[in-house]
Amino acid sequence: MKVAALIPYWIDYHKMSEGHSNLKKLGGSYLINYAIKLLKRVPRIDEIFIYASNDSVMQLIDEKDGFTYLQRPSWLDNKSVVIEDIIDSFIQQVETENVVLLHPNSPFLQTATISDCLAPVLAGEYDSAFTACKYPKFCWYKGKPLNYVFTENTPRPSEVEPIFIEQGSLYVFSTNAYKANRKRVSPHPYIKCIDHFEGHEINADEDFQIAELIVNAGMFSEI
């Protein structure tokens, strides 16, 4: 079964998210390079695609081999576009049984994490997987406690039911499961928990500054 890796890319993500721009270097390299090198270390991935509407992204990439640049329609750059629109277009152009969707904003993700997400999907145990961070904290939602009862004694921290939050950068799914639900996450997904260091996302300038501190401190040097 073919596994295709999809990196959806905007040359300047600031225009889409009103947050952090992709046009900054972390540790001497643009974030797109972290994503490419990470995916190239995963043996089970057959082909890596950078899916962008502007081929100037190629000017940001350190090594020009090991991946395919695939032009996407320019209308997919519109702010109203959702990730399902991107995936729909991609699987119409690329014939594959499985997709590894990686947003290039988590430079500290590990090769083993992608492999751990792929394995249960390829084995047919699950038809989707994603990374998540686990929070054993007292949580509230819409003005009400989410994982404890306000009218009862406050539980010990060890007794609180943890909350799992999608990390937001890595998703693995079978093409058939996606077509059935038009969702990158199936009703019964495999959830791969990672720590907050590995799951650090760069979506704002403050996130980038934290990532710089991590790299400059020598805590990460795989690029």
N, C-alpha and C positions, 0 to 999 in steps of 0.2 A: 504494500500500500504506500502510495506516494505521500510524502510529507512536505508541504510547501510553507516556507516562512514568509510572513507578510509584515513589512515595515511600512505603515502609512506615514507619509512625510509631507510636511509643509515647509517651504524654504524659510518662512518666517512665521513661526507658530504664534507669535504675539498678535498677529492679525486675526487669528482664529479664537484664541483663548483670552485675549486681553491680559495675559500674564507674562510668563517668561519667553524670551526670544530664543530660537534655536541657534542664532548666530553669535554664540559665545563659546569660547574654548575652555574646556575643563582639563587640567593637566596637560595642556598642549594640543588637545584634540577636540573636535566638535563631537557632540553627543551621538551623532549618527554612527561614528566609528566604534563606540562602545557596543552599540547594538549589533553591528555587523560582526565584529570579532567574537562576541558572545555566541551568536548563532552559528558561526563557522566552527566552534568547538563542540557542537552537539552532533555526534556521529549519525544519528537517525534522521536528521534533516537532509532532504534530497536537493532542495534548491531554495535560495534566498532571493526574495524580490523586494526591491525598494520601489514603492508604489507612490509616485509623485507626478504632478502635472508640469513640473518645471525641471528640466535636466541640469539646471545649474547646481543642483544638489551634488552632482558629481565633482564639483570643484571643492567640496568640503570633505571629501573622502580621502583618507590617507593611502589605502591600497585599493587599486581599481579592479581586482579580480575576486572570484569566489562568490559573486552575486550577480543578479540581473536587474538592470534598470527597466522598469515597466511604466510606460506613460499612461496616466489616467486622465479621464476627461476633465477639462478645466471647471466644469460646473460643480464638481465635487469639492471645490475650494470654497463654496458658498458657506456662510456661517450657519445656515439652516440645515446643512447636511448632518446626518447622524452616522454613527459608525456602521450601522447596518447598510447604509447606502454604499459605503466604501467596500464592505465585504461582498455585497451583491455584485458590484462591478468587477471586483477581483476574481471571484469564482466563475464569472462568465468568461473571463479571459484566460484563466489558468485552470487546467484540468488536474485536480488533485483530490484524494480521498480525505486528507486531513490538513488542517491549517494551524500553524503556530503564529498567532498575532502578537507582535511585540511593538509597543510604542517606545520610541527611542528617548525616554526621559527617566530611565532608572538605571544609571550606569553601574550600580553595584550588584545587580542580579548575577546569580551564579549559574554555571553550566549545569550543575547537578540539579538545580531547581527546574530547569526546562525539561531535562530528562525525566525527572520524577513526575512532571505533569503529563508528559507524552506517554509514558509506559502504560498507565491504566487505560488510556484512550485507545492506544494501538492494540492492547490486549482484549478490548471489547468489554472491559469491566465498567467503564463509564464512557459517555460520548462527548464529554467536555471536561475541562479542568481550568482552574485559575489560581493565582496566588492571592493570599489574604494575610492580614495581620490580626493577631488575636489580642483582645483587650479585656483582661479580667478586672474591669473597673465598673463602678456604679454609673450606669448610663441612663440618659433621659431622651425622650423623643416626643415632640409636640407637647411639651409642658408636663409630661408624665414619666415616672420611672419606667424604664424599659425592661430591666432584668432583676428587679427586686420589688417587693410589695411595700409601698409607702406607709400603710397602716399597721404593719407588723414591725417587730424589732429589727434594727438594721443588722444584716448578716455580716459575718466575718468576711474579710476580703477573699479568703480561700474558698468561701462558700458561694461566692457570686458566680452566676452563670456567665461565662465570657461572651463577648460580642466579637463576631468575625466581620472584618471590613475588607471588601475587595481592594487589593493593592492597586489595581487599575492599569498595570502595564503589560501583563502577560496573560494570554488566554490561549487555550488549545481546544480544538473542537473538530469533530468529523464533519465533512461537508454535508452528509445526509442529515445529521442532526440539526445543523444550521438551517438547511432548507425546510425542515419540518416545522421549526419554530420561529425562524428568522431572528434567532438570538444566538449570541456567542456562548451563552451559558444555558445548558439544558436543565430540566427540572430536577435532576439528581446528579449534580456535578461532583467531581473530585476536587477537594479544596486542599491546596498545598500551603501550609502555614509557614511563613518566613518571618525573621525578626525585623525590627524597625530599621536597622542599619541596611540590610540587604534590600528592603522594600522602599528605601528613600526615593521619592519621586521629585523631579524638578519641574514644577509647574509655575513657579513664581521666582522672582529675583532672590528672595530670602532663601528658598530651597537651594538655589545655585550657590549662594554664599556658604551654606552649610556643607554642600558637596565639596567646595573648594577647601574648606577647613579639613575635611576628611582626607582628601588627596594630599594636601600639603603636609599633613601630619604623618604621611607614610602609611596610613591605615588601609589603603587600597592602591594597587599598582599593576593591575592585570592588563591594562591597555597597552 
